[in-house]
Amino acid sequence: MRSPLPARIVRVADVFDALTIVWVYKSAWRPEKAITSIRAQARVFDPDALAAFLRLYRSGQPPELASDFTASGSHAAELDAA
């Protein structure tokens, strides 16, 4: 059974969060570095969830304010644009 899209988006967001906050054992990465790293590891994420996360990130709005958010069936162009 496949996880719902929001859960798959949270999986990407969780990695972004872990990379961009300070931990006892590491300093926080700049958001741009985190996005680059996530994109480099794109194969471990659901492509639609990754595209949706990148769209939300680029919008600069928290998900609850991105009322026009819809998952796209075509994610390749969005991955290139981020």
ABEGO torsion letter per residue (X at the ends): XBBBAAAAAAAAAAAAAAAABBBAABBBBBAAAAAAAAAAAAAABBAAAAAAAAAAAAAGBBAAABAABBBBABAAAAAAAX
